[in-house]
Amino acid sequence: MLSGQLISLSFRLLIVFNLLLSIGAVWSLQRIDPEIERIYERNVISLAACENMLAAMPGEKIDLPGFEKALELAQLNITEKGEKETIDQIRHHLLELKQDVPGSRQQLTQSILRLTSYNRNAIIRSAQQAQKLRQAGAWGIVFLSLFFFGIALYCERHLHRTLLTPLQEIASVLAAHHQGDPYRRCNIEQGSGDMQKLLQAINDLLDKRT
C-alpha cells in the first residue's frame, strides 16, 4: 500500500538525514584540521625561532651559536611575504653587532620583532579562516536540518491525511454501526487510492449487512 511505502520512505529519510549530518560534521572538522596544521608548520616554528634569537641576547652578551641556530631555523621556514628581506636584515645587523657598530643591537632586536609580527599576523589570519570554515560547516548542517525538517513535516502531514484520518474514519463508522446506526458510512474521498478501496469495501460490507 502507498501508506506503507510512505512510512518506509520516512524511515529511510531519517537514516539518510543522520548519515548526512555525520558526514557534514566530519567534513567541517577535516576542513579545519589543515588550517591548524598549516599554522604550526608555517608560523609557530618561526615564532619559536624568534624567541630563541631574543633569548640568545641577554644583557650585553650574545650567544652566537644559539642565535645562529635559531636564525637558520627561521631561514628554512620562510612562508610569509617580507620574511626573507627581514632575515637578511637580521644577518646584516648581527654582523654589525659583532663589529660593535653603535645601535646595531637595537636594530637587530627591531628586525626580530618585525619577523615575529609577520608570523603573528599570519596566525591571526589562519585562525580567522578556520573560524569561517567552522561557521560555514555549522550553517551547512543547519540548512541541511531545516531541509529534512521540511521533508519530515510534509511526510507527517501526508501520512496523517492518507492513513491516520481514514483509520479514524473507519473506527468511527464501525463504532456507530456497533451502537445501532445502520446508515453511517465511510467517506471514501479520504486517503490514498488503496485506502479509498478499503473504505469502499467497508461501505459495501455494511450495505450488505443492512
HELIX and SHEET records of a PDB file:
HELIX    1   1 LEU A    2  ILE A   39  1                                  38    
HELIX    2   2 TYR A   40  VAL A   44  3                                   5    
HELIX    3   3 ILE A   45  ALA A   55  1                                  11    
HELIX    4   4 LEU A   64  GLN A   75  1                                  12    
HELIX    5   5 GLU A   83  LYS A   98  1                                  16    
HELIX    6   6 SER A  104  LEU A  159  1                                  56    
HELIX    7   7 HIS A  160  LEU A  164  3                                   5    
HELIX    8   8 THR A  165  HIS A  178  1                                  14    
HELIX    9   9 GLY A  193  ARG A  209  1                                  17    
END                                                                             
